[in-house]
Amino acid sequence: MTRFSPILLLLAGALCQAQPVPLIDQAFDRMYRHNFSGAQEVIAQHIAAHPDDPLGYAVKAAAYLFYELDRLQILESEFFNDDKRILDKKKAVPDPKVKEGVMQNIEKTKSISNALLAKDANHREALLSLCMALGVQTDYLALIEKRQLGSLSYAKESQSWAVKLLKVDPNYYDAYLTTGVSEYLMGSMPFFVKWFVKFEQTQGSKTEAVKNLTLVAQKGRYFRPFAKVLLSVIHLREKRPLDAEILLGELNREFPENPLFRKELAKLQARRKVSAGE
């Protein structure tokens, strides 16, 4: 039987641990840790090293968006539980410089991605980049500019790219975030709106939405934590606060620097105690 010395085993372990974390992964990690300026610094390094990678620009647009959503307190549970707040056009005062950063990077993503797809229609990174960039554009228009109807065309386009990516590679789990959101969005629309809005391969099933988002929360690379955020919001809207509390607890343990996760978890814990008469 082959025997390995302890020294060789330690060296092998050290080499495994020394593998550098890709800059895009670092950027997402910093966003989830509420370090938006740090995320911008890291993604700028990636873009400088890989100027022809569309994903870098899509992530940069996302970093701008997350900063603005946090500044405007849009990701707090009360916002998503109060449709009047979502639709109230007087609440948000967008930062024009942030908007410029979002839109410029979205356009850069589209330009590079379309050029790559012209050479290879199944280019996975280009498909994911378009899916992500159009998702960012959808969220910016719907949540910040309050142009919900105007954002639907971008949401439909993002869904189409996600569907195509999953046809190319069903194990590209991050793409299921878009399909999950599309299912929940269609499932929440008034019936008369559904007559005019059609999403590719979307039935409007909230059950399917949770299934897709759960898959991302378990196996996603970039969107795994964000899928948990969205799932917690869905659970709150569907009157399942304990499920939301479990997910927020996981996020709080993984990203203790993020005050939003800590704050929202504390709210749910306090409500549960009040309900239990503690």
Rosetta blueprint (number, residue, H / E / L):
1 M L
2 T L
3 R L
4 F L
5 S L
6 P H
7 I H
8 L H
9 L H
10 L H
11 L H
12 A H
13 G H
14 A H
15 L H
16 C H
17 Q H
18 A L
19 Q L
20 P L
21 V L
22 P L
23 L H
24 I H
25 D H
26 Q H
27 A H
28 F H
29 D H
30 R H
31 M H
32 Y H
33 R L
34 H L
35 N L
36 F H
37 S H
38 G H
39 A H
40 Q H
41 E H
42 V H
43 I H
44 A H
45 Q H
46 H H
47 I H
48 A H
49 A H
50 H L
51 P L
52 D L
53 D L
54 P H
55 L H
56 G H
57 Y H
58 A H
59 V H
60 K H
61 A H
62 A H
63 A H
64 Y H
65 L H
66 F H
67 Y H
68 E H
69 L H
70 D H
71 R H
72 L L
73 Q L
74 I L
75 L L
76 E L
77 S H
78 E H
79 F H
80 F H
81 N H
82 D L
83 D H
84 K H
85 R H
86 I H
87 L H
88 D L
89 K L
90 K L
91 K L
92 A L
93 V L
94 P L
95 D L
96 P H
97 K H
98 V H
99 K H
100 E H
101 G H
102 V H
103 M H
104 Q H
105 N H
106 I H
107 E H
108 K H
109 T H
110 K H
111 S H
112 I H
113 S H
114 N H
115 A H
116 L H
117 L H
118 A H
119 K H
120 D L
121 A L
122 N L
123 H L
124 R H
125 E H
126 A H
127 L H
128 L H
129 S H
130 L H
131 C H
132 M H
133 A H
134 L H
135 G H
136 V H
137 Q H
138 T H
139 D H
140 Y H
141 L H
142 A H
143 L H
144 I H
145 E L
146 K L
147 R L
148 Q H
149 L H
150 G H
151 S H
152 L H
153 S H
154 Y H
155 A H
156 K H
157 E H
158 S H
159 Q H
160 S H
161 W H
162 A H
163 V H
164 K H
165 L H
166 L H
167 K H
168 V H
169 D L
170 P L
171 N L
172 Y L
173 Y L
174 D L
175 A H
176 Y H
177 L H
178 T H
179 T H
180 G H
181 V H
182 S H
183 E H
184 Y H
185 L H
186 M H
187 G H
188 S H
189 M L
190 P L
191 F H
192 F H
193 V H
194 K H
195 W L
196 F L
197 V L
198 K L
199 F L
200 E L
201 Q L
202 T L
203 Q L
204 G L
205 S L
206 K H
207 T H
208 E H
209 A H
210 V H
211 K H
212 N H
213 L H
214 T H
215 L H
216 V H
217 A H
218 Q H
219 K H
220 G L
221 R L
222 Y L
223 F L
224 R H
225 P H
226 F H
227 A H
228 K H
229 V H
230 L H
231 L H
232 S H
233 V H
234 I H
235 H H
236 L H
237 R H
238 E L
239 K L
240 R L
241 P H
242 L H
243 D H
244 A H
245 E H
246 I H
247 L H
248 L H
249 G H
250 E H
251 L H
252 N H
253 R H
254 E H
255 F L
256 P L
257 E L
258 N L
259 P H
260 L H
261 F H
262 R H
263 K H
264 E H
265 L H
266 A H
267 K H
268 L H
269 Q H
270 A H
271 R H
272 R H
273 K H
274 V H
275 S H
276 A L
277 G L
278 E L
